[in-house]
Amino acid sequence: MDQQTMGTVTKVTKQWWLKINTKSFRKGPLDGAVFPHIIRVEYTVDGQVYTKRKWIGARDYVPQVGSTVQVFYQSGKPKKAMIL
């Protein structure tokens, strides 16, 4: 990953089917539950638009739709990318 650009978050999806309980004793089914997310990021390299998805852990920061994130990619293959 030798090049970098900025990408825009276009979609944030919560994974409802993967519930992580944070409390040992709960009063309700969603009391203390956190969920992981999947974000979709679009970035442009040399006029070509690419889309990349990233899985975000349940306790990690989730960027909002429309915010910008840093994308690292290979100069020969911009489709191979890593989102930070």
One Martini backbone bead per residue (centre of mass of N, CA, C, O) as a GRO file, in nm:
protein
   84
    1MET     BB    1   0.083   0.047   0.031
    2ASP     BB    2   0.172   0.358  -0.144
    3GLN     BB    3  -0.107   0.497  -0.159
    4GLN     BB    4  -0.332   0.789  -0.118
    5THR     BB    5  -0.674   0.865  -0.014
    6MET     BB    6  -1.002   0.988  -0.019
    7GLY     BB    7  -1.306   0.875   0.122
    8THR     BB    8  -1.659   0.796   0.104
    9VAL     BB    9  -1.927   0.737   0.295
   10THR     BB   10  -2.230   0.559   0.177
   11LYS     BB   11  -2.256   0.309   0.395
   12VAL     BB   12  -2.439   0.185   0.690
   13THR     BB   13  -2.437  -0.140   0.853
   14LYS     BB   14  -2.612  -0.328   1.074
   15GLN     BB   15  -2.552  -0.633   1.259
   16TRP     BB   16  -2.817  -0.786   1.404
   17TRP     BB   17  -2.721  -1.106   1.409
   18LEU     BB   18  -2.459  -0.984   1.594
   19LYS     BB   19  -2.469  -1.014   1.920
   20ILE     BB   20  -2.318  -0.827   2.199
   21ASN     BB   21  -2.269  -0.883   2.526
   22THR     BB   22  -2.189  -0.659   2.819
   23LYS     BB   23  -2.373  -0.809   3.023
   24SER     BB   24  -2.447  -1.050   3.264
   25PHE     BB   25  -2.710  -0.880   3.343
   26ARG     BB   26  -3.040  -0.872   3.211
   27LYS     BB   27  -3.363  -0.712   3.150
   28GLY     BB   28  -3.322  -0.741   2.838
   29PRO     BB   29  -3.244  -0.826   2.509
   30LEU     BB   30  -3.085  -0.516   2.464
   31ASP     BB   31  -2.923  -0.507   2.722
   32GLY     BB   32  -2.594  -0.434   2.639
   33ALA     BB   33  -2.600  -0.426   2.332
   34VAL     BB   34  -2.381  -0.485   2.052
   35PHE     BB   35  -2.286  -0.390   1.709
   36PRO     BB   36  -2.171  -0.445   1.416
   37HIS     BB   37  -2.024  -0.311   1.109
   38ILE     BB   38  -2.077  -0.196   0.765
   39ILE     BB   39  -1.882  -0.028   0.527
   40ARG     BB   40  -1.904   0.203   0.247
   41VAL     BB   41  -1.648   0.299   0.009
   42GLU     BB   42  -1.563   0.577  -0.196
   43TYR     BB   43  -1.306   0.601  -0.455
   44THR     BB   44  -1.058   0.795  -0.642
   45VAL     BB   45  -0.860   0.687  -0.938
   46ASP     BB   46  -0.795   0.833  -1.223
   47GLY     BB   47  -1.132   0.863  -1.258
   48GLN     BB   48  -1.184   0.604  -1.095
   49VAL     BB   49  -1.436   0.423  -0.933
   50TYR     BB   50  -1.434   0.284  -0.605
   51THR     BB   51  -1.525  -0.003  -0.394
   52LYS     BB   52  -1.532  -0.049  -0.031
   53ARG     BB   53  -1.533  -0.280   0.235
   54LYS     BB   54  -1.592  -0.269   0.605
   55TRP     BB   55  -1.532  -0.408   0.912
   56ILE     BB   56  -1.680  -0.318   1.227
   57GLY     BB   57  -1.658  -0.329   1.536
   58ALA     BB   58  -1.857  -0.302   1.817
   59ARG     BB   59  -1.640  -0.089   1.979
   60ASP     BB   60  -1.601   0.084   1.742
   61TYR     BB   61  -1.574   0.336   1.534
   62VAL     BB   62  -1.843   0.489   1.341
   63PRO     BB   63  -1.890   0.625   1.056
   64GLN     BB   64  -2.057   0.848   0.879
   65VAL     BB   65  -2.246   0.947   0.639
   66GLY     BB   66  -2.018   1.151   0.439
   67SER     BB   67  -1.760   1.084   0.542
   68THR     BB   68  -1.410   1.078   0.574
   69VAL     BB   69  -1.151   0.851   0.460
   70GLN     BB   70  -0.869   0.660   0.461
   71VAL     BB   71  -0.694   0.539   0.160
   72PHE     BB   72  -0.509   0.254   0.073
   73TYR     BB   73  -0.304   0.182  -0.224
   74GLN     BB   74  -0.207   0.041  -0.512
   75SER     BB   75  -0.065   0.163  -0.796
   76GLY     BB   76  -0.131  -0.089  -0.992
   77LYS     BB   77  -0.389  -0.171  -0.777
   78PRO     BB   78  -0.657   0.015  -0.672
   79LYS     BB   79  -0.850  -0.219  -0.570
   80LYS     BB   80  -0.630  -0.254  -0.365
   81ALA     BB   81  -0.736  -0.192  -0.031
   82MET     BB   82  -0.721   0.028   0.269
   83ILE     BB   83  -0.898   0.107   0.561
   84LEU     BB   84  -0.888   0.363   0.838
   0.00000   0.00000   0.00000
